[in-house]
Amino acid sequence: MEQQPANRPEQGRVRDEKGRFVKGVSGNPSGRPKEVAHVKELARQYTREAIETLADIMRNGRQERARIAAAEALLDRGYGKPTQRIAGDEDGPPVAVSLPTETLIELLDEARRRLGGSIAGDG
């Protein structure tokens, strides 16, 4: 018998015949490993020093490439990465992204739960 990893306890039937998770079953039952949170916490202790280092490289770096990378890293951390537009062929129709109705309903239900039922359609 194959042994389950510690973060994947036996749950019974996890996926349906199409490979999707069965309703009410988590694909990550134990959540994010605690070690990841601990490493994040340790790394965040160096935030100020990292930002100061990036700023120093941006101002005093000898290679233009390093200065640009440092400036981009600072801007990304301060304002987030720029939105990437999804585009198709310039002469073609707009790109359409569609999801199965079941998936859209699940996403809306989850958003409603998180926002306390304040999404249009509740009422």
C-alpha positions as CSV (number, residue, x, y, z in Angstrom):
1,M,0.0,0.0,0.0
2,E,1.4,3.4,-1.0
3,Q,1.9,5.8,1.9
4,Q,0.3,9.2,1.8
5,P,2.6,12.2,2.4
6,A,1.9,14.1,5.6
7,N,0.2,16.9,3.9
8,R,-2.2,14.7,1.9
9,P,-4.3,12.7,4.3
10,E,-6.7,10.1,3.0
11,Q,-9.9,11.9,1.8
12,G,-11.7,9.3,-0.1
13,R,-12.7,10.2,-3.6
14,V,-10.9,13.4,-4.5
15,R,-11.5,13.8,-8.3
16,D,-14.4,13.0,-10.5
17,E,-14.2,11.1,-13.8
18,K,-13.2,14.3,-15.7
19,G,-10.3,14.9,-13.2
20,R,-12.0,17.8,-11.4
21,F,-12.1,18.0,-7.7
22,V,-15.3,16.6,-6.2
23,K,-17.5,19.3,-4.6
24,G,-16.5,19.9,-1.0
25,V,-13.0,18.3,-1.3
26,S,-9.9,20.4,-1.1
27,G,-6.9,19.8,-3.4
28,N,-4.8,21.1,-0.5
29,P,-6.4,19.7,2.6
30,S,-3.7,20.7,5.0
31,G,-3.2,24.2,3.6
32,R,0.1,25.8,2.9
33,P,3.0,24.2,4.8
34,K,4.0,26.2,7.9
35,E,7.6,26.2,6.8
36,V,6.7,28.4,3.9
37,A,5.1,31.0,6.1
38,H,8.2,30.9,8.4
39,V,10.6,31.4,5.5
40,K,8.4,34.3,4.2
41,E,8.5,35.9,7.7
42,L,12.3,35.6,7.9
43,A,12.7,37.0,4.4
44,R,10.5,40.0,5.2
45,Q,12.9,41.0,7.9
46,Y,15.3,42.1,5.2
47,T,12.8,44.2,3.3
48,R,14.2,47.6,4.2
49,E,17.8,46.4,3.5
50,A,16.8,44.9,0.2
51,I,15.0,48.0,-1.0
52,E,18.0,50.2,0.1
53,T,20.3,47.8,-1.8
54,L,18.1,48.1,-4.9
55,A,18.0,51.9,-4.6
56,D,21.8,51.9,-4.3
57,I,22.3,49.8,-7.4
58,M,19.8,51.9,-9.3
59,R,21.7,55.1,-8.4
60,N,25.3,53.8,-8.4
61,G,25.4,50.6,-10.5
62,R,28.1,50.5,-13.1
63,Q,26.1,48.5,-15.6
64,E,23.0,50.1,-17.1
65,R,21.3,46.7,-17.2
66,A,21.7,46.3,-13.4
67,R,20.4,49.8,-12.8
68,I,17.3,49.2,-15.0
69,A,16.6,45.9,-13.2
70,A,16.9,47.5,-9.8
71,A,14.6,50.4,-10.8
72,E,12.0,47.9,-12.2
73,A,12.2,45.8,-9.1
74,L,11.5,48.9,-6.9
75,L,8.6,50.0,-9.1
76,D,7.1,46.4,-9.1
77,R,7.2,46.2,-5.4
78,G,5.8,49.7,-4.9
79,Y,3.1,49.7,-7.5
80,G,2.8,46.1,-8.7
81,K,3.7,44.8,-12.1
82,P,2.0,46.4,-15.1
83,T,-1.1,44.7,-16.4
84,Q,-0.4,42.5,-19.3
85,R,-3.0,42.9,-22.0
86,I,-4.2,39.8,-23.7
87,A,-4.3,40.4,-27.4
88,G,-4.7,38.3,-30.5
89,D,-3.9,38.9,-34.1
90,E,-4.2,42.7,-34.8
91,D,-6.5,41.9,-37.8
92,G,-8.4,39.2,-36.0
93,P,-11.4,39.4,-33.7
94,P,-10.9,40.2,-30.0
95,V,-9.6,37.4,-27.8
96,A,-12.4,35.7,-25.8
97,V,-11.9,33.8,-22.6
98,S,-14.7,31.6,-21.6
99,L,-15.3,29.3,-18.6
100,P,-17.9,26.6,-18.2
101,T,-21.1,27.9,-16.5
102,E,-20.4,25.6,-13.5
103,T,-17.0,27.2,-13.0
104,L,-18.4,30.8,-13.3
105,I,-21.2,30.0,-10.7
106,E,-18.6,28.5,-8.3
107,L,-16.4,31.6,-8.7
108,L,-19.3,33.9,-8.1
109,D,-20.5,31.9,-5.1
110,E,-16.9,32.0,-3.6
111,A,-16.7,35.7,-4.2
112,R,-20.1,36.3,-2.5
113,R,-19.0,34.3,0.5
114,R,-15.8,36.3,0.8
115,L,-17.5,39.6,0.4
116,G,-20.5,38.8,2.6
117,G,-23.1,38.6,-0.2
118,S,-22.4,42.1,-1.7
119,I,-22.1,41.0,-5.3
120,A,-24.9,41.9,-7.7
121,G,-27.4,39.0,-8.1
122,D,-27.8,38.5,-4.3
123,G,-31.0,39.7,-3.1
